């Protein structure tokens, strides 16, 4: 329940995040409004400020509407900004708290980098595993494409010899073989991209802040496969075109 607050009523001050404003205030100026649970016995809270959204548990959690209330019991977490490495100041901070009140225990001290690394550990592990399997799959695909196309060109050694004996120029033979190989590559890449786009949608839940249909990744993989395929067509074709036509004609 939200109402315009009378700042002189002594209501408790609170801060809310942007998700709270979007969900409950619908574009209103939140400063000065108050909220509560509708029970007059419970305190009413005056909104005195708005802070940005944040995630506390993990990166995949949503930014839920949150109210920040004054600390009256239990523990709390404080952040200290330093210009030097924070680990240097940990003993000094602990001593300052102890001097202020030796009944205030400092249970645990961590740097922000340690907290971020721990939060991102699972995401980074999944990313590394995906990267490893992706690189392995790409390597196997390149080996398969190279082997298949080079074998296909090698099988045409007799044809290349006949064309050479009939007067075909070496450049024309190379262009013929590479053009046909490129056509097969483009068809294979088109089918592969279509299949990959369908499969990656099933893996979208495992990716964080990465689109399943990332254009850069798809274009990069396609370019690598096309390059490998062109090399696989060009090298055997060049060797076959360099063979004496009589030798090529004897090839099985």
N, C-alpha and C positions, 0 to 999 in steps of 0.2 A: 504494500500500500504506500503510495507516494503522494505527498502533499507539499504545498509551499510552507516552508518552515519560518517560524518566528525565532530569530537568532537570540532573542533575550529569554527564551523559555528554558535555557539550560540543557537542551537536548545534547546527547553525546555526539561528538564529531566523528566522521568516518570518511574514508576515501573509497572510490569505486573505480573499476577498470572500464575501458572503452566498450567491452562486450556487455557490461551491465547497462551502460547508457543506451547502446543500440537496441537491446532487448526490452527494456522497461520504460525508457523515456521518449523514444520515438522522435528524436531530433530536438527535444527541449534542452534548455540550458540547465545542467544538473546542479550547479552551485546554488545552495540554499534550499534545495528540496530535501525532504526527509523521508525515511522509509522505516518500516517495521513489519511485524508479523500480524498486525491487527489486534493483538492482545494489549489492552491498555496497561496491564501490569508489567509488561516487558518494555524495555527502554526503546525510545525512538532515536534514530540516528540521522544527523544532519550531514549532507554531502558537502564537504569543504574542498574537494579536489578530485581530479580524474587522472589516473595513471594509465600507461599503456598495458596492453594484454601481454601475458607471458605464459609459459608452459612450465609446470612444476614436476610432473612425473616423467614424461618422455616426449620426444618430438612429435609423435603421432597423436597426442592428446589434443583436444580442441580447447580453444580459449573460452572457458566458461565464465559467465557473469560472476564477479567476485567483489566482495566488500572487505575493506581493510579496517579493522576496528582497533581501538587502543588496547595495548597489552595490559591485562590486569592479573594474569596468572599463567602458570606453565612456563615453558621456555620460549626462546626467540632466537632468530638468526640475524646477525648484523653483518653488513659488508663494510669493509674498510678499503678505500682507494689509496694506493701508494704510488710514488714516482719511481722508487727503486724496486728490486725484486721483493715480492711480498713475504717470502720466507724469512727475510732478514728481520722483519718487524714483528713476527709472531711472538717471540719472548717479551718484547716491549708491550704489546697489546695485552698479553696475559697478565703482566705485572700491573698495568694501569687498571685493569678490571679488579684485580686483587686489592690494590690500594684503595679503590673506590668503595668496595664492599667485599670482604673476604668470605662472605656467605654466598657470593655469586660464582658458581663453578663454571669454568670454561671447559665444556665437555670435549669439543672437537674443533680443530681449526684446519681449514682447507683453502687452497688457492682456487681462484675462479677457473684457472686452466684445468685443474684436477677435476673439478665438478663437471666442466664441459666435456672433458675426455671420457669421464665415466658415463655421462648421458649419451654420448655419441658412440660408445663402444659397440653396441649391437648393430647400429646402422652402418658403421664403418666395416664391421666384420662381414655383414651381408654384402656390402658393396665390393669388398675385396674378393669374396667368394664368387660373386657374379662376374667380376672382372676376370678372375682366373679361369672360370669355366668358359666365359665368352672368348677369351684369348685362345684357349685350347680348341674350342670349336672352330674359331676362325682359322687357326693353323691347319686343322684337319680338313677344313673345306678348301683351303688353298692347295694343300697336297692333293686332294681328290680332283680338283679342277685341273691342276697342272698335269697330273698323270693321265686323266681321261682325254684331254685335248691333245696332249703330245702323242698319245697312242693313236688317236684318230688321225692325226696328220701323218704319223709314220706309216699307217696302213695305206696311205695314198701315194706312197713313194712311186709305185708303178705308174699311177695316173700322171704324176708330175713328170716322170721320165717321158711318157708318151707326148705330153703337151710340149715338153722341151724339144723332143725330136721333131715335132711338127713345126717348130720355129717360135714357140712362145718365149718371150723375154723373161729373164729372171725376176725382174721387178713385177711384172704382171702376175707371175706365179705366186710371189709372196703376197701381193695384194689380194689375190683370189682366196688363198688359204686364210689369211688374216680376216678378210671380210666375212667369210662364212663362219669362222670361229667367233667373231664378234657378234654375229647375229644370234648364234646359240647362247653366247654369254648374256646378251641383253634379255633374251627370253627367259633364261634361267634366273637372272637377277629379278626380273619382274615377278615371276611366280614366287621366288623366295621372299621378296619383300611383302607380297600379299599374305603369304602364310605366316610370316613373322609378325605382321601387324595383328593378325588374329590371335596368335599365341601370347604375345606380350600383354594383351589386355587381361589375360588370366593371371599374369604376374604383377599387375599394377599394384596390388596390395602389398607386395614385398618391397616396392621402391618408395623412397622418400624424396620428395621434391624433384622427381625426375619423371617426365612424361613417358608413358609406354611407347609412344610413337615419336621418339626424339628424332628430328630430321637430320641432325648432325651425325648421329650414330649410324643411321640407316645409309646415308650418303657416303660416309667414310668406309663402311664395310663393303658397299657396292663398288666403290672406286678401287679398293684393294683387290677384290675378286676379279674385276675387269682387267686390272693391270696384270695380275698373275695369269689370267687366261690369254691375254695378248702375248705375253712372253712364252707361254706354252705353245701357242700357235706359231709364233715367229721363228723360234730357234729350230724346231724340227723342219719347218718349211725351208729355212735357209740352208740347212744341211742337205735336204733332199734336192733343192734346186742347184746345189753345187756339185752334185754327183754327175758323172758322165751319163748321158742318156742311155747308152748301151748297158751300163751297169744297173741303172734304175729299172730298165725293162726286164732284167733278169730277176729282180726282187720278187719274192713271193708275197 
